[in-house]
Amino acid sequence: MTSLEQEFLGKIEKHKGIIFKISKMYMDEKEDRDDLFQEITYQIWKAYPNFKGESQFSTWMYRIALNTAIIFLKNEKKRSFIANDDFTEYRIANDEPDNEKEEKLNAMYNAIHQLGPIDKAFIFYYLEDFSGKEIAEQMGISEGNVRVKMNRAKNKLKDILNVK
């Protein structure tokens, strides 16, 4: 194994949670999530020789992972937790039994699966606590546009969840 491969595998291992979360948001079935996880990893590997380190690896990886998920979803023609005050019903407390946590997570993921690919990306960035500026840089749009699109995505999610 070359040093480039070892370096890449170390970075993927450190940040594989990103790929897992995106795969879970975009795909319903385990097999589809596994396929998407593999496709994202492959696309990151293909692009890795061009990674110049001008941004953090995780930031660069987010962009490739989300773009791959959106393309994968379009190609497959398939569809796929918000912890803020608008979604108090779905907040997960540490003292809740595991089965209640699991039910709330499943309800949130089921609602996210009903969103379009771009709305899913905005919800993902929101859940990962990206700033408006960071999202704007990742998506290639203005911060004002991020606020508008983020509100729309959150409102769609609230409608699906029947949250007032």
N, C-alpha and C positions, 0 to 999 in steps of 0.2 A: 504494500500500500504506500502510495506516495505521500509526501508531507502535505500536499494540497488536499488530498482525500481525507487525511487525518484531521486537518484543520477544519474542513467542511463538516465532517461528522461530529466533531466536538461542538461546533456552533449549532448544528441542527439539534443535537441532544440537549443543549442548553435552552433552546427556544422552541422545542417541539410542542409545547403547550399552545403556542400561537396557531400552529397548523391544526392541532386537534380541535381548538375552539372554532376556527373557521369551518373546518369540515363538518362539525356538529351543527353549526348554524345553517349551512347550505344544503345538507343532505339528511333525509329522514332515516333511511335504512343503514344498518351497520356496514353492509357490503359497499354501499355507495360512499359512505364516509371513508371507508378504508381505501377505496379507489381514488377519491379526491385527495386524501392524505398523501397517497403515493404520487399522484400527479403533481401536487404542489411541491413535494420534495424533489421530484424529477426536474421541474421547471426552475427551482432554485439552484439545483446542481448545474443545469445547463447555463444559467446566467452567472454562476459564481465566478468564473474567470474574469468577468467584466466588473465585479464588485471592486470599487476603487477605495472604499473606506471613507468617502466624503460624508457619509452619514453613518449612524450606528447600524450594525448588521441587522438588528431587530426591526428597525424602521424600514430598511431596504427590503427585508423579508416580508413584512406586512404588505407592502405594495404588491409584490409578486404573488403572494398567497391570495390576496383578495382579487386581483385581476384573474388569476388562474381559476378561482372558484366561480367567478362570474362567467367566464368563458365556458368552463366545464358545465355549469348549470344550463347555459344557453344551448350548448351542443347536445346535452342529454335531454333537454326539454323537461327538466324536473323542477319541483319546488321544495324549500326547507323550513334575559333576567335583568330586568331593569331594577336597580336598587336606588330609586329616588321616590320622592313623596307622592308622585302620581301613581305609583304602582305598589302602594303599601300592602295590598293583599298578597303580593308576590314576594315581598321581602322575606329573606331567610334569616331567622334568628339562630344563634348558636345553641340555644337551649331547646330548639324544636327536635322532636324525634327524627331520626334519619328518614323514615318513610314519608313524613310530611315535607321535609326538605326536598326529597326526590320528586314528590308530587308537584310541588311548586316549580321546581326546575323544569320538569317535563311540560307543565302547562306553558311556561314561558317559551321554551324551545318550540313547542307546537305552534304557538302564536307567531314566533319569529319565522318559522317555516312558511307561513302564509304571506310574508312580505316579499316584495320583488327583490332582485339581486342588489340593486343600489341601496334600497332602504336597509337591507340586511347589513351592508357595509357600514352605513352610518350608525346603526345600532351597535355593531361590533366595536367601532371606534369609541362610542359612548361608554360601553361596558368596560372598555380597557382604559378609561379615563384620559383619552387623548384630548389635548386642548383644541380649541377652534382653529388656532394657527397651525397646529400639527396636522389636523385633518385637512385643512385647506391645502397644505403642501403635498400631502399624500394623494389627494383627489385631483389636484390641479385646478382648484376653483377658489374664489374669494372667500374670506372669513364670513362675510355677510351671507353669501350663498350657502355656506355650511350651516349657519344658524337657521336659515329658512328650511333647508332640506332636513336638518336634524329634527326640527319641530314637526315637520310633516311626517317623518318616519315614526317619531314617538307617538304622534296622534293616531296614526294608523294602527300602531301596536295597541294603544289604549282602546281603540274601537274594537279590535279583535278580542281583547281580553274583557271587554265591557266594563272598563274602569272609568269612573266619572272624574 
